[in-house]
């Protein structure tokens, strides 16, 4: 995927941030990296932020954040599709259409495709500085050799279930 220019990014309505891993109840390094990218976009371009809680928790002194904490169905896992569907609902309420998608680089493609499927216009920034979290409570987010096979399977499942 090609990164968008600063001029293109400046035309966005918001930044959406998909979390990646978690260390117990703490965000972990991957989400700290994503939070730094969100902070830069917020500070440099004045964009609103719609973030999963693991990223938002790293941004203590940033205002204008919409936080997504859980699945709308009690006890269900907050997966990529559900998170971005909640983002879409916020965007619909605000009249926003164009979003900058930030996610772990190996997860970003699926996040972008889901956002497009749900009717959002997507812009992309470089997230190559986002690390894997070796201590993640989610084992599949600890390394590329664990995540990439799972991501391939997830893309196939999303494709056949109409989520892509």
C-alpha positions, 0 to 999 in steps of 0.5 A, a space after each residue: 500500500 502506498 502512503 499518502 502525502 501530507 497534503 492528502 492527509 490534511 484533507 482527512 476528517 479523523 485518524 482511526 487507530 486499531 490496537 495491536 496486542 496488549 500486555 495484561 491491562 497495559 497497552 504495550 509497546 506496539 500500541 505505544 508506537 501507534 499512539 505516537 503516530 496518532 499524536 503526531 497526526 493530531 498535533 500536526 494536522 489537527 485531526 480528531 482521533 478514534 482509537 481503540 482503548 489500548 492506543 488511547 490510554 497512551 495519550 493522556 494529554 490529548 483531547 478530542 479522542 473517541 475511544 472504543 473499548 469493547 464489542 457491542 455484544 456483551 462478552 464478545 471479542 472486539 475484532 477488527 471488523 467490529 472495531 471499524 464498524 464502531 468507527 464508521 458509526 462515529 463517523 456517520 454521526 459526525 458526517 466524516 467520510 475520510 479517515 487515516 488508518 493507523 495499525 500495525 503494518 502487517 495488520 493495516 491492509 485488512 483494516 483499510 479493506 474493512 474500512 473501505 467495505 464499510 464505506 469510509 474513504 481511507 488514507 494511509 501513513 507509514 507505520 513501519 516503526 510499530 513493533 511486535 509486543 513480545 510480552 503480549 497477552 495475545 500470543 499471535 501479536 508477539 512476532 511475525 511468524 505467529 501473526 502472519 499465518 493468522 492474518 492470512 487465515 483472517 483475510 480468507 475468513 473475512 473475504 468469504 464472510 463478506 467483510 472484505 
